[in-house]
Amino acid sequence: MTPYARRGVHGQTVETLARRVLSGEIPEGATLDLVELQRELDVSLTALRESLKVLAAKGMVDARQRRGTFVRSRADWNLLDADVLRWQFAEGTSAGADLALLRNLGEVRGIIEPAAVRLAAERRTDADLAALEAALTEMGEGDGGAAHAVEADLAFHRALLAATHNELLTRMEMVIESGLAHRDRIVHSSPHGEDPVPSHRAVLDAVRAQDPDAAQQAMRALLDQAVRDLDKVHGTGGTADPAGPAAAPETKGSEAK
């Protein structure tokens, strides 16, 4: 997804306002002074209002008669929106908040991906296997730098969700991708991360063999490694949280045969 900042004045205004809200510079409940914001950001009132409509669609602001435009409570924000997730990581308000958000997303992955990989093992096509293999090959080319490693990892997980041939699961890439990209940038820029290829290869091998149980087990091992890598970088320990991805509850979706 192209960041709003690359979409001209309107996009830059959206990004600026979103990050001010997420950082608390414009706190929850605050009423916005549109005239002052227009002057400060040097944009037209029309451009400002259009930008606020974007944030309103994401549950971050609202407008009422007699009150004006104000920041809604965080409980109303669409935190699973890909832009909102990206803005939170880009804002980087604190290492603790950043790590907490990564852990929350890790738990979401621990619920979704082991169940999704079961479906992928049952439904994958030759084209799906080719996409997974291509991403894994790219992942193994370690001379491409951290950015190359991040994109290869994202491509693998996109292909894995696509292999479920479930439209709603495929769209979950928008949730998973923001957190995964941020985690990968941290881990792949550090000397402490483990080689990601063997754990991803184990997932691909199980999917190729159409073995849902092995695929699920391999995915849990991959997610355990992701937790270890993050813990090493942040110095918070070297073992996976027993309540984290490896112990994510079974769901009806994960029982599919």
Number of C-alpha atoms within 10 A of each C-alpha: 8 7 13 16 14 11 12 9 18 20 17 17 22 23 20 15 18 24 20 14 20 20 15 11 11 17 16 16 14 15 17 16 11 14 11 10 15 17 11 9 14 13 14 15 14 11 17 21 16 16 21 23 17 15 22 19 12 18 20 25 26 19 16 8 6 6 10 12 20 21 22 20 14 16 9 12 18 17 17 16 15 18 21 23 21 19 20 21 23 12 15 15 14 11 10 11 13 18 17 12 16 20 19 14 21 22 18 16 23 22 21 20 24 30 25 26 31 27 28 30 27 19 15 20 15 10 11 21 19 12 19 26 18 16 22 22 15 19 24 16 13 12 9 12 11 17 13 16 25 22 16 21 22 20 19 22 21 21 24 27 24 22 27 23 17 14 10 11 16 18 13 18 19 17 20 22 21 24 23 21 19 16 23 22 17 17 22 21 16 15 10 14 19 16 14 18 17 13 19 22 17 18 27 24 17 22 29 19 13 18 19 25 18 19 28 23 18 23 27 24 19 23 23 22 21 22 23 22 28 24 19 18 18 15 10 10 14 15 13 19 14 10 11 21 28 22 15 18 14 11 12 8 13 20 12 11 11
